[in-house]
Amino acid sequence: MSRAFCFPGQGSQSIGMGRALAAASPAARAVFEEVDEALDERLSALMFEGDGDRLTLTENAQPALMAVSLATLAALEEATGYRLADMAAMVAGHSLGEYSALAGAGALSISDAARLLRRRGLAMQRAVPVGVGAMAALINVDLEGAEEIAAEAAQGAVCTVANDNAHGQVVISGHRDAVQRAVDIAGQRGAKRCVLLPVSAPFHCPLMEPAAEEMQAALADVTIDTPVVPIVANVVAKPVRDPATIRSLLVEQITGTVRWRESVLAMKGAGVEEMVELGAGKVLTGLARRIDRTLRTAALHTPDEIGAFVGEAFPEPEVGRAVAGRRA
């Protein structure tokens, strides 16, 4: 069966994430230790038992979610004895999850991914003063309708589509007043639900240009290798492997639309039959079901979830014992 590994973005974080993995898997524990060393702080302690408000800060949430995703992948590789390229035909990540996907596929080192995401989070937060921007989810509004609503609401300000997540689930971003106008317009046009999101900045819109410039400089100093499998990039919704292209698209991603619905359809069109979400939460699994119900899905984060998946997907007797055996 052709399979894609997918990595979640911001919003999936919670206190306690990764703690059971670290206890059960030496490979997962090594990932957390590498991230802590790269950032010169115990980010893992914040994840396992820290303060929720601190974890939600963009500069903490982004590297933390990456750490959990890569720890999950490490535990899965440890349990099966296989590498990512043996288990998945391609990878993809939602927003910051694209860095997780690249590190998982060997294009970025874990340490570089952690440092880049820390800088990315800080840069995105600095780009727009708190209160100036906003984001909102428009439910039961398609992409074309959301683009029309955003254009009408802008009135000289910034208001654009930030995420095309699934059929009828689009997120817009921009100046707060313009986003509020878009919410009002969508409601008048029969949208099922329109809500402002509890975020600290208007991500994935032109207001993030200062952050894009900062990340262009940061990425210029980092080695990006050819990933072992193609990555379906957010802003083009198609598989890429060229390091120079990846570097450019990571910059473009800061201000561009996360084309997740199209990315999932592109994976399906390339022959993917199963999407496996690696890391905290099950957001991408839910979106996949909305996008194409014929896709098989699995969400892995805990030792039990990994053990169950390994037992089903890799039923050889010698595979799957590592993680399952350590749960005792």
Residue, then its C-alpha position, 0 to 999 in steps of 0.5 A: m500500500s502506498r503511504a504518506f507521512c504527514f506532520p501537524g501544525q500549530g494548534s495541536q500542542s498540549i501539555g504532556m505531549g511526547r512524555a509517554l514516548a520519551a519514557a517508552s522509546p530511547a530513539a524518541r528520547a534522543v530526539f527530545e534531547e537533541v532539540d533541547e541541546a539545539l535550543d540550549e534549554r529544556l523545551s522537553a520539560l515544558m512539553f511534558e509538564g510545563d505551563g500551557d500558556r508558555l507552550t502556546l507561545t509561537e516560538n515554543a509551540q513550533p519547535a515543540l510540535m516538530a520535536v514530538s513529530l520526529a520523536t514519533l517517527a523515531a519510535l516508529e522506525e525503532a519499532t519496525g527496523y525500517r527507515l522512513a523511505d521504506m514505509a512512505a512514498m512521500v511526506a507533507g506537513h501543515s505550515l510548521g509541519e513542513y519543517s518536521a516533514l523535511a527533517g523526517a525525510g533527511a533534508l534538514s537536521i533535527s537541530d537545524a529544524a529546531r533552531l529554524l522553527r524557534r527563529r520562525g516563531l519569533a519572527m512571525q510574532r514580531a512581524v505584526p504588533v499584537g492586536v493589529g491582525a487576526m485570523a478567522a475560520l469560515i466553515n461551509v465556504d469553499l475556496e473561491g467563495a472565501e477568496e471573493i469574500a476576502a477581496e470584498a472585505a479588504q477595502g484597502a487593507v490586507c485580507t487573504v486566504a491563509n489556509d485551504n484546509a478541506h472542502g468547506q473549511v477555509v481560514i482567512s488572515g489579515h488586518r483585524d478590521a478587514v477579517q471581521r468584515a469578512v466574517d460578517i459578509a460570510g455570515q450574511r451569505g449563509a456560512k455555517r459558522c465563522v469564528l475569529l481564531p485565538v492566534s497571536a498573529p495573522f499568519h500566512c498573509p502579506l503582513m508576514e513579509p518581515a518574517a519572510e525576509e528574516m527566514q530567507a536570511a536564516l535559511a541561507d545559512v542552513t544546509i538543505d539536502t535532497p529528501v529521501v522521498p518527495i515532499v508535497a510543499n504547502v504553497v504549490a501543492k505538488p511534490v518537490r525534491d530539489p533543495a534550492t526549490i525547497r529553500s525558496l518555497l519555505v520562504e514563500q510559505i510564510t506569506g503564502t496560502v497553505r494549500w492543504r486540501e490540494s496537497v492531500l488530493a495531489m498525494k491521492g493522485a500520485g497513488v497514496e492510499e493511506m495518510v499517517e499523521l505523526g505527532a500531537g493531535k489528529v487534526l490532519t487525520g480529520l481533514a483527510r477524511r473530509i477531503d477524500r473518504t477513500l483514504r485510509t488514515a491513522a494518527l500516531h503519537t502514543p506508544d499504544e498507537i504506534g504499537a497498534f499501527v505496527g501490528e496492523a501494517f507490519p505484521e511480521p513477528e519480529v516487528g513491533r515488539a520494541v515499543a509495545g514491550r516497553r509499555a510494561 
